[in-house]
Amino acid sequence: MSAQRIEPCVRTGLSERQFQVFYQPQIYTRSGGLCGFEALLRWQNPDLGRVSPETFIGVAERSGAIHDLGAFALGQALDHAAELRAMMQRPLHVAVNVSPYQLRAPGFAGKVVGALKASNIGADAIHVEITESALLDPDGVGVGNVQALADAGIPIWIDDFGTGYSSLRLLRDLPLSGIKIDRSFISELDWNQSDFRIVSAIIAMSHSLRLGVVAEGIETEAQLETLEQLGCDVVQGYLIGKPSCFDDTLEQWAVLAA
């Protein structure tokens, strides 16, 4: 599917409500209690069919539509976080992925803080997930936006940790809340000694810096048990729950509100 075919459809898809936010649960590793969800953007186009995020995100970034897509995802996440918190009577969060193009845009943090204030929920209801590469901007706008978001009380997490720049200086100097270990280190965790050592070191280092740790891509009980033994704080993956639309998410997890 060519980018030339997809690009003009992205903005049309937004205006025609073809995009939808799905939610994948995150649980505390030791207790199994629900702590939040990751917001994941999905696109069902009437002509193109289901378009994967790996395809349309890159097109949206190059065309500039990523700013509107990101604003849509954030707005949905804020609305749904408020509803989830009210229904389940617990401080659940929704993690929102932010593109490097969004993070490097002047005034981005102000827009997020403004949307958060308008939603009338706590700043910890949204976790902003960024990649390490998003901070490698020469003019420092991305770092400035991270600082402004953190100053507003919004938790900042490094996504896909271990696959990018992996700068220890960033972990030391930036106001981060934690890191998310990339799924590529999890798939063979229970038998690959190299991955075991890497994940163990990441968790130990993060905790020494007082950072939380999320592991994604959990698909087997053996992976979950290993992460529990290593002291990982939070996990997500198909073993825990697949991404689902908001109504299905409410139905599936409503039992926790009882």
C-alpha positions, 0 to 999 in steps of 0.5 A: 500500500503506497504512501501516495495512496494513503496520504490524502486519506488520512485527513479525510479519515479524521473528519469522517471519524474513521479513526478509533482509539483502542485500549490495552490493559496494564497490570501490576506484575506482583498483584495482578491489579489493573493500573491503566491502559495504553491508548493505541490508534486504529484506522478502518478505511472504507476503501483501504480496509484496516491500515496498520499504525506502522503504515499510517503513522509514518505517512502522517508524520511526513505530511504533518497530519500527525499533529491532528491525529495526536490531538484526536488521540489525546482528546479521546484518551482524556475523555476515556480516562475520566470515565474509567476513573469515575466508573472504577473508583481508582486512579487509573491512567491512560498512556499516550504515545507522542510522535517525535514530530509532536514533541519537537513542535513549539507549544506542544506542552502547553496544548497538552496541559490546556487539554488536561485542565479542560478535562478536569482530571488529575495530571497523573491520569495521562502518561506521555510515552516518548521515544529516545530519538524524539529528544535528539533535536538540535534546538532543544524544543523536545527537551523543553516540552518534556520539562514543561509537561513534567512541571505540570505533573504529567508522568513522562515515560521512555518507550521502546527502551533499548532499541534507540539512543539509550542515553544514560544521561537522559535517564539521569538528567530528564524528569522521567517517571519510568521506562518501557522495555521494548518487546524485542527483549521479552519474546525470548526472555524465559530461555535466552540468557542474553535477553534475561541479563539485559532485562535484569540490568535495565530493571535494576538500573531503572530502580536505582534511579527511582524510575518505574519499569513497564514490560510490553509484549507479554504472551506467556506465563513463563515471561510473566513469572520471569518478570515478576522474579526480576522485579518489573513493576508493570506488564502488558501484552496479549497474555494480560489482554488484547487492545479493544475499543472503549466500550469493550474495554469497559465491559471487560474490566467493569468487574473491577469496579464492583 
